[in-house]
C-alpha cells in the first residue's frame, strides 16, 4: 500500500539506477590500456578521491563541468608524472564510459514495476552524451518519460534552479506529488530539500545522515521501493 499518493518519481542515475562504480572502473582500465599504461589500485584510489573532491566543487558552484572532467586527469597525471594530454584522455575515457551500462541490483525490475503506476524521470549531474547513451544501452529508457542532465539543464543538483527547470519541463508537474530517489546526500537529498520535494534516500552504503538534511524514506535496496510506492 502506498504511504503517500505520488505521481512523479525522479530517479538519480549514477549509484542509484546505474552501477557507476563498476562502469567507471571498467572505463578507466580500458582508457589506460588504450594508451598502453598500467593502472593499479593506488591510481584508482587517487583518481576517485580527486574526482569526488571536484564533483563537490561543482555542486558548490565553484567550478564548471567542463573544468571538472579535464582537471581530474590533469591532477592525476601530474601526481604520477604521466605525459599525456588530459583533455584528449578525457575524450577517450568519456567515450568508453558511455558504453558501460551496468545496473544496480533490482534497477530494471523496479522501473518495470513502477512504470505501471507512475511517471518516471531521471535527474543526473553527469555528462549528457554519456548518460543518454548509457540509458539507451541499459534498456531502461523505455520505462522513463524524460531525462534531465545538468549539462543540458544549465544547473547541477543540488541547485534549486535545476529542480525548477525539471518542474517546468514535466507536464502537469506538482512537487507535492513528486518523489526524488537517490543515493547522494550532497546532491539528491540536499537538492530535494532545497526544492521542497519528498525524497527517498537509497542508502545502500549505510551512511549516517548529515546534520541539516531530512529524508522521508530510507531504503538499502531498490526493491524496498515496492513497500513505499
Secondary structure, 3 states (H helix, E strand, C coil): CCCCCCCEEEEECECCCECHHHHHHHHHHHHHHHCCCCCCHHHHHHHHHHHHHHHHHHHCCCCCHHHHHHHHHHHHHHHCCCCCCHHHHHHHHHHHHCCCCCECCCHHHHHHHHHCCCEEEEEECCCHHHHHHHHHHHCCHHHCCEEEEHHHHCCCCCCHHHHHHHHHHCCCCCHHHEEEEECCHHHHHHHHHHHCCEEEEECCCCCCCCCCCCCCEEECCHHHHHHCC
